[in-house]
């Protein structure tokens, strides 16, 4: 199985939180052969971990451990590089779904997934709204 993870789901691989059990079940029930991630997830991942540190959801050493584990695992992921095609597609997606709530970084996540839509079996996000846009674009979700 080939999957696309947005940042909210990627974090669940490293930090136990609501929804981690559902993501873990995918890996238990399926042979995941490739994990696609938008390049923007690198920045979003760091930002999310530092937010958890600021809000005291994580202690400093745990945050450092998570960031080091992610850096170690980067070679396991297939990154979808952000280029002008992704940016142009994200703008079109905002025109299409902006009134419905699609935000800037989520539009880049969605555009990234759409560029490989036929190559993946599923896109996974912890964001219900983003999942609804995946579905509308014909990409299966959890």
Backbone bond lengths (Angstrom), bond angles and torsions (degrees), N, CA, C in turn:
res aa  C-N    CA-C-N  psi(-1)  N-CA   C-N-CA  omega(-1)  CA-C   N-CA-C  phi
1 X - - - 1.440 - - 1.531 108.60 -
2 X 1.316 115.93 137.94 1.459 122.54 176.66 1.525 107.71 -112.52
3 X 1.341 115.33 130.71 1.456 119.53 -175.87 1.529 111.20 -130.03
4 X 1.319 114.75 156.31 1.457 122.67 172.26 1.521 106.67 -112.20
5 X 1.318 116.92 130.10 1.456 121.64 176.52 1.523 109.42 -114.51
6 X 1.333 116.49 130.94 1.457 117.87 169.52 1.527 107.09 -84.12
7 X 1.304 117.02 179.20 1.461 120.07 -174.17 1.521 112.42 -65.35
8 X 1.323 117.39 -37.90 1.470 119.09 -178.68 1.525 111.64 -63.14
9 X 1.308 117.34 -33.29 1.466 119.84 176.98 1.528 110.99 -82.15
10 X 1.307 117.53 -35.27 1.463 121.21 177.68 1.524 110.87 -58.25
11 X 1.313 116.94 -42.92 1.465 121.05 179.62 1.521 111.23 -59.02
12 X 1.315 117.06 -34.10 1.457 121.15 -178.81 1.535 112.42 -64.68
13 X 1.321 116.95 -19.27 1.471 120.08 175.16 1.523 111.18 -72.98
14 X 1.316 117.35 -20.41 1.459 122.23 -173.91 1.523 114.28 -116.09
15 X 1.323 115.68 -18.04 1.468 120.37 -176.38 1.525 108.49 -139.63
16 X 1.324 115.56 124.00 1.455 120.86 -178.75 1.526 109.52 -73.36
17 X 1.331 115.19 118.52 1.456 121.61 179.40 1.519 108.31 -152.16
18 X 1.312 116.88 -179.44 1.456 120.05 179.90 1.527 110.17 -55.62
19 X 1.310 116.59 127.91 1.456 122.54 179.98 1.517 114.45 97.49
20 X 1.336 117.28 -12.02 1.463 120.00 179.41 1.529 111.06 -60.13
21 X 1.333 116.24 -39.52 1.463 120.03 -179.07 1.527 112.03 -61.59
22 X 1.328 117.84 -38.74 1.471 121.00 178.97 1.527 110.88 -66.45
23 X 1.318 116.13 -40.47 1.466 119.90 178.73 1.527 110.38 -68.03
24 X 1.322 116.79 -43.63 1.466 120.32 178.13 1.521 111.24 -58.26
25 X 1.336 116.57 -37.39 1.471 121.31 -179.25 1.533 110.99 -62.09
26 X 1.314 117.22 -35.04 1.467 120.21 177.73 1.521 110.22 -60.59
27 X 1.327 115.96 -42.28 1.468 120.15 -178.85 1.526 111.91 -73.90
28 X 1.319 117.19 -27.78 1.466 120.75 177.27 1.530 110.35 -75.96
29 X 1.332 116.73 -41.34 1.460 121.80 -174.24 1.529 114.34 -85.59
30 X 1.323 117.78 -12.35 1.470 120.99 -174.46 1.524 110.78 -136.57
31 X 1.300 115.35 156.65 1.455 120.84 170.28 1.523 106.41 -92.78
32 X 1.312 115.98 105.90 1.460 120.76 -179.68 1.530 107.10 -88.27
33 X 1.316 115.31 115.06 1.464 120.36 -175.67 1.528 113.00 -95.97
34 X 1.329 116.77 -21.30 1.455 119.23 179.83 1.525 109.60 -154.74
35 X 1.334 114.90 137.47 1.457 121.74 177.44 1.517 107.54 -118.76
36 X 1.329 115.42 117.56 1.457 122.13 177.97 1.527 108.95 -95.86
37 X 1.318 115.51 139.41 1.458 121.71 179.86 1.522 107.69 -140.86
38 X 1.315 115.95 136.93 1.465 119.68 174.02 1.521 109.08 -67.98
39 X 1.304 116.04 141.57 1.463 121.14 179.74 1.535 111.76 -56.75
40 X 1.326 116.96 -29.24 1.466 121.14 179.45 1.526 111.21 -62.66
41 X 1.326 117.48 -21.96 1.464 121.58 -179.21 1.520 112.08 -62.83
42 X 1.330 117.64 -27.21 1.474 119.20 178.23 1.524 109.90 -59.12
43 X 1.318 116.78 -49.39 1.463 121.35 -179.69 1.523 110.85 -69.39
44 X 1.319 116.28 -44.32 1.470 119.56 -179.86 1.526 111.38 -61.90
45 X 1.336 116.97 -37.98 1.465 121.38 -179.60 1.529 109.68 -60.99
46 X 1.334 116.38 -50.68 1.459 120.01 179.55 1.521 110.85 -60.11
47 X 1.325 117.07 -43.68 1.453 121.70 -179.96 1.528 111.15 -60.88
48 X 1.318 117.09 -43.74 1.469 121.46 -179.49 1.528 111.69 -65.38
49 X 1.318 116.97 -39.97 1.469 119.73 179.49 1.528 109.84 -67.46
50 X 1.321 117.22 -41.79 1.465 119.31 178.17 1.533 111.75 -66.98
51 X 1.327 117.44 -31.19 1.469 119.55 174.58 1.523 109.69 -65.32
52 X 1.334 116.57 -42.72 1.464 120.27 178.05 1.530 110.61 -62.86
53 X 1.302 117.17 -32.44 1.457 122.02 176.37 1.538 110.01 -69.86
54 X 1.323 117.03 -46.46 1.472 121.46 179.21 1.517 111.97 -60.32
55 X 1.329 115.59 -39.95 1.471 120.10 -176.79 1.529 112.25 -87.77
56 X 1.326 115.42 6.60 1.465 123.13 176.14 1.529 113.74 65.97
57 X 1.342 115.97 20.50 1.459 119.43 172.54 1.524 109.95 -73.91
58 X 1.347 115.45 -25.96 1.464 122.01 176.90 1.517 109.64 -126.74
59 X 1.318 115.28 145.99 1.459 121.00 170.08 1.523 108.47 -85.61
60 X 1.318 116.93 159.41 1.457 121.94 -174.80 1.522 112.52 -54.75
61 X 1.318 118.81 -48.67 1.469 120.07 -176.81 1.523 111.68 -63.87
62 X 1.313 117.59 -37.56 1.469 120.77 178.12 1.527 110.21 -65.89
63 X 1.329 117.02 -41.12 1.467 120.61 177.82 1.523 110.31 -61.95
64 X 1.324 116.57 -44.24 1.468 120.74 178.19 1.525 110.33 -61.20
65 X 1.318 117.06 -43.77 1.467 121.46 179.29 1.532 111.25 -60.27
66 X 1.322 116.67 -42.46 1.463 120.84 -179.77 1.523 110.34 -65.01
67 X 1.324 117.10 -45.44 1.468 120.63 -179.65 1.520 111.59 -64.34
68 X 1.324 116.93 -38.74 1.468 120.28 177.19 1.525 110.94 -67.40
69 X 1.332 117.22 -39.52 1.472 120.40 178.83 1.528 110.28 -64.28
70 X 1.319 116.53 -41.97 1.459 120.27 177.90 1.531 110.71 -62.40
71 X 1.320 117.01 -45.08 1.469 120.86 178.69 1.526 110.56 -60.91
72 X 1.315 116.84 -40.09 1.460 121.56 178.61 1.531 111.21 -64.42
73 X 1.335 116.52 -37.19 1.467 122.23 -175.62 1.522 114.24 -84.26
74 X 1.327 118.88 -8.71 1.463 120.84 -173.53 1.525 113.44 -51.02
75 X 1.311 117.53 -34.99 1.455 120.96 179.70 1.520 113.87 -67.36
76 X 1.315 117.20 -14.61 1.469 121.51 179.60 1.528 112.22 -81.34
77 X 1.328 115.90 -14.64 1.459 120.83 -174.59 1.521 111.06 -103.73
78 X 1.321 115.16 150.85 1.455 121.46 171.21 1.521 106.59 -100.81
79 X 1.321 115.92 111.44 1.459 120.63 -177.51 1.521 110.46 -88.01
80 X 1.313 114.94 134.10 1.457 121.75 174.18 1.528 105.55 -91.06
81 X 1.315 115.45 111.97 1.457 120.61 -174.58 1.523 111.08 -71.43
82 X 1.321 114.51 139.57 1.456 120.26 178.47 1.529 107.82 -82.36
83 X 1.320 114.28 119.24 1.468 119.95 179.31 1.531 107.73 -135.91
84 X 1.313 116.41 -176.31 1.467 119.21 -176.69 1.529 111.86 -63.24
85 X 1.335 118.13 -31.00 1.466 119.79 178.18 1.531 110.85 -64.77
86 X 1.328 116.80 -41.92 1.473 120.61 178.68 1.530 109.37 -65.57
87 X 1.327 117.10 -44.19 1.467 120.22 -179.73 1.529 110.31 -62.82
88 X 1.324 117.89 -44.40 1.466 120.75 178.36 1.525 111.36 -62.41
89 X 1.340 115.90 -42.19 1.473 119.67 178.41 1.523 110.50 -64.87
90 X 1.331 117.35 -38.46 1.469 119.84 179.95 1.532 110.75 -65.42
91 X 1.329 117.07 -36.56 1.467 119.89 176.88 1.526 110.73 -63.88
92 X 1.321 116.24 -42.13 1.472 119.96 178.76 1.530 110.55 -64.98
93 X 1.321 116.24 -37.30 1.470 119.43 178.66 1.525 111.25 -67.83
94 X 1.323 117.40 -34.90 1.463 119.71 175.74 1.527 109.96 -67.14
95 X 1.332 117.33 -39.77 1.467 119.61 175.40 1.525 110.37 -59.70
96 X 1.311 116.30 -37.43 1.462 122.07 -177.10 1.533 111.99 -77.37
97 X 1.345 117.31 -41.70 1.470 121.31 -171.24 1.534 114.44 -120.47
98 X 1.321 117.85 1.65 1.456 120.13 -176.70 1.518 113.74 -58.16
99 X 1.321 116.49 -41.94 1.465 119.93 178.15 1.529 110.01 -63.86
100 X 1.330 116.21 -28.10 1.467 121.20 178.30 1.514 113.73 -83.33
101 X 1.332 117.12 -1.11 1.459 119.34 173.54 1.519 116.39 111.42
102 X 1.336 118.50 3.82 1.471 119.36 179.96 1.528 109.14 -67.49
103 X 1.323 115.25 125.40 1.461 122.16 -179.23 1.519 110.55 -97.36
104 X 1.328 115.93 168.31 1.461 122.73 -172.51 1.531 113.37 -56.56
105 X 1.328 117.39 -57.40 1.469 118.52 -176.18 1.522 111.60 -68.63
106 X 1.326 116.94 -34.07 1.467 118.99 175.87 1.521 110.97 -66.10
107 X 1.331 117.12 -31.56 1.471 119.12 177.43 1.527 110.34 -66.01
108 X 1.325 117.22 -33.75 1.472 120.39 176.19 1.525 110.00 -70.04
109 X 1.323 116.83 -40.11 1.478 120.17 175.65 1.535 109.73 -60.59
110 X 1.325 115.87 -47.49 1.464 120.66 -178.79 1.519 111.01 -63.35
111 X 1.332 117.10 -44.77 1.464 120.44 178.50 1.520 110.88 -61.57
112 X 1.330 116.89 -39.19 1.467 120.79 178.26 1.520 110.40 -61.42
113 X 1.330 116.15 -46.94 1.464 119.95 179.80 1.523 111.30 -64.71
114 X 1.323 116.64 -39.53 1.467 119.99 -179.19 1.524 112.18 -64.20
115 X 1.330 117.49 -32.11 1.466 119.31 -179.47 1.521 112.12 -66.31
116 X 1.323 116.78 -22.67 1.475 120.49 179.81 1.528 111.06 -118.68
117 X 1.314 116.79 14.67 1.463 122.52 -174.17 1.511 115.27 -45.17
118 X 1.330 117.42 -41.33 1.470 120.21 -179.33 1.519 112.78 -77.41
119 X 1.325 117.33 -13.17 1.461 121.67 -177.54 1.522 113.03 -93.64
120 X 1.331 117.09 -9.01 1.464 119.75 -177.03 1.519 110.74 -116.05
121 X 1.315 114.26 153.14 1.460 120.77 177.17 1.521 111.71 -88.90
122 X 1.342 115.15 -23.89 1.459 118.65 -174.25 1.523 110.26 -164.38
123 X 1.329 115.73 146.84 1.465 122.53 169.75 1.524 106.97 -113.54
124 X 1.323 115.96 138.91 1.457 119.72 -175.26 1.524 109.54 -127.09
125 X 1.314 115.04 129.09 1.456 122.14 176.24 1.520 108.80 -138.65
126 X 1.314 116.11 149.15 1.453 120.73 172.73 1.519 111.64 -82.66
127 X 1.324 116.62 -2.44 1.459 123.76 -177.14 1.533 108.69 -100.22
128 X 1.323 116.44 113.26 1.472 120.91 -177.48 1.531 112.20 -60.20
129 X 1.329 116.42 -38.32 1.455 119.69 -179.49 1.526 110.73 -65.38
130 X 1.329 117.05 -45.69 1.463 120.05 177.51 1.525 110.46 -61.68
131 X 1.318 117.55 -40.49 1.465 120.06 176.51 1.528 111.24 -59.18
132 X 1.324 116.72 -37.72 1.470 118.91 179.60 1.534 110.56 -65.58
133 X 1.327 117.53 -35.11 1.460 120.46 177.29 1.528 110.99 -70.88
134 X 1.343 117.08 -36.95 1.470 119.29 174.47 1.526 109.24 -56.61
135 X 1.332 115.81 -48.52 1.468 120.61 -178.58 1.531 111.75 -60.82
136 X 1.318 116.17 -44.56 1.461 120.44 179.95 1.523 110.88 -60.99
137 X 1.328 116.47 -32.96 1.456 121.46 179.15 1.541 111.96 -84.62
138 X 1.318 116.88 4.34 1.464 120.92 175.62 1.515 114.69 84.95
139 X 1.330 116.92 20.41 1.458 121.28 179.03 1.526 108.42 -107.61
140 X 1.308 116.46 124.01 1.472 122.31 -178.84 1.524 109.98 -65.20
141 X 1.331 117.28 144.10 1.464 123.94 175.92 1.513 109.26 -128.96
142 X 1.314 114.39 -179.51 1.480 120.04 176.86 1.501 111.46 -63.77
